Amino acid sequence: MFTIGEFSKLSHISARMLRHYDAIGLLRPAHVNEQNGYRYYDAAQLPVLLQIETLKDYGFSLSEISELLALSREALAKKIHAKRLQAYDELHKLRKTLRRMEDDIINMEGNRMVQEKYHVIVMDTPAQRVFGLRKTISIAEVHDLFQELLREAGRRGLKRAGATQLMYHGKEFSYDSMDAEAQVQVSGDGPDVQEIPGQLCVATTHVGPYETVKYAYDAICDWMAGHPEYQISGPVIERYLKDEHSVSDPDEYETGILFPVTKAE
């Protein structure tokens, strides 16, 4: 048996909280001395107390925990799974709120906020072996183009070896009609597999849904304006480091924005 002080030290739960758990019937002492009212706890109650604290961390109320402790492991797992889905929903809503806040701040503060959010670097990208499909499409057809690309790569027996990416070949961006090439990194060779040589790029990473990727472009444009020694030398690339195939939440998407450049001597 442990005194309430000893049990408190073992569990890292305050004696005041243990008394509260006793008062509401959540965790009663194994024995109470009738003469002096001292509470004593058994070692077997430690796992129960730890489970209570874990369920509290999951967001369950003390009244809910009282009912959960009586459930079988299978029934408890279902309750925790439901709580997990609820937490994901709340997280998604919070991320949307944070994104709206960032958008408002960017609109109010302008370029300074964009520069703080994005880290623009100059990097040497390695050579890539890619299979691609190039078409003139609208922005709404990008997803369909990638679906067609992956189906065709599979039909040809090409093995994916890296990220997908979109290369903009046109001289200017257009929502309705853009010359774009969907590409996927592959291993092996084939009639339409091409080698993209390594190149110097100004780059940054956008984390979040594609609808707000324009801020990453703004950050690179601001950086380029301050570094006139670099000149754009090739098609801009959007590289999808984390997309819907690797994460389920659009707020977790990661998109690399790469501007091939040359540097004046």
FENCOR-V805021 format. One record per residue. N is the residue number from 1. RES is the residue in one letter. PSI is psi as a letter, one per 20 degrees, with the letter a starting at -180 (none if undefined). Layout:
n,res,psi
N,RES,PSI
N,RES,PSI
//
This chain:
n,res,psi
1,M,q
2,F,q
3,T,r
4,I,h
5,G,g
6,E,g
7,F,h
8,S,g
9,K,g
10,L,h
11,S,i
12,H,k
13,I,p
14,S,q
15,A,h
16,R,g
17,M,h
18,L,h
19,R,h
20,H,g
21,Y,h
22,D,g
23,A,h
24,I,j
25,G,j
26,L,g
27,L,o
28,R,q
29,P,q
30,A,h
31,H,q
32,V,p
33,N,p
34,E,h
35,Q,g
36,N,i
37,G,j
38,Y,p
39,R,q
40,Y,p
41,Y,q
42,D,q
43,A,h
44,A,i
45,Q,i
46,L,g
47,P,h
48,V,g
49,L,g
50,L,h
51,Q,h
52,I,g
53,E,h
54,T,g
55,L,h
56,K,g
57,D,h
58,Y,i
59,G,j
60,F,q
61,S,r
62,L,h
63,S,h
64,E,g
65,I,h
66,S,h
67,E,h
68,L,h
69,L,h
70,A,i
71,L,q
72,S,r
73,R,g
74,E,g
75,A,h
76,L,h
77,A,h
78,K,g
79,K,g
80,I,h
81,H,g
82,A,h
83,K,h
84,R,g
85,L,h
86,Q,g
87,A,h
88,Y,g
89,D,g
90,E,h
91,L,g
92,H,g
93,K,h
94,L,g
95,R,h
96,K,g
97,T,g
98,L,h
99,R,g
100,R,h
101,M,g
102,E,g
103,D,g
104,D,g
105,I,g
106,I,g
107,N,h
108,M,h
109,E,i
110,G,b
111,N,h
112,R,g
113,M,h
114,V,g
115,Q,h
116,E,h
117,K,h
118,Y,p
119,H,o
120,V,p
121,I,r
122,V,p
123,M,q
124,D,o
125,T,q
126,P,r
127,A,q
128,Q,q
129,R,o
130,V,q
131,F,p
132,G,q
133,L,p
134,R,p
135,K,r
136,T,o
137,I,r
138,S,r
139,I,h
140,A,i
141,E,j
142,V,g
143,H,g
144,D,h
145,L,g
146,F,h
147,Q,g
148,E,g
149,L,g
150,L,h
151,R,g
152,E,h
153,A,g
154,G,g
155,R,h
156,R,i
157,G,k
158,L,p
159,K,p
160,R,p
161,A,j
162,G,b
163,A,r
164,T,q
165,Q,q
166,L,p
167,M,p
168,Y,o
169,H,h
170,G,r
171,K,h
172,E,q
173,F,q
174,S,p
175,Y,h
176,D,h
177,S,n
178,M,q
179,D,o
180,A,q
181,E,o
182,A,p
183,Q,q
184,V,p
185,Q,p
186,V,r
187,S,q
188,G,a
189,D,r
190,G,r
191,P,h
192,D,j
193,V,p
194,Q,q
195,E,o
196,I,o
197,P,q
198,G,q
199,Q,q
200,L,p
201,C,q
202,V,p
203,A,q
204,T,r
205,T,p
206,H,p
207,V,p
208,G,a
209,P,q
210,Y,h
211,E,h
212,T,j
213,V,i
214,K,h
215,Y,h
216,A,h
217,Y,h
218,D,g
219,A,g
220,I,g
221,C,g
222,D,g
223,W,g
224,M,h
225,A,h
226,G,i
227,H,m
228,P,i
229,E,i
230,Y,p
231,Q,p
232,I,p
233,S,j
234,G,r
235,P,p
236,V,q
237,I,p
238,E,o
239,R,p
240,Y,n
241,L,h
242,K,o
243,D,a
244,E,i
245,H,i
246,S,h
247,V,q
248,S,h
249,D,p
250,P,h
251,D,i
252,E,i
253,Y,q
254,E,p
255,T,p
256,G,p
257,I,o
258,L,p
259,F,o
260,P,p
261,V,r
262,T,q
263,K,p
264,A,p
265,E,none
//
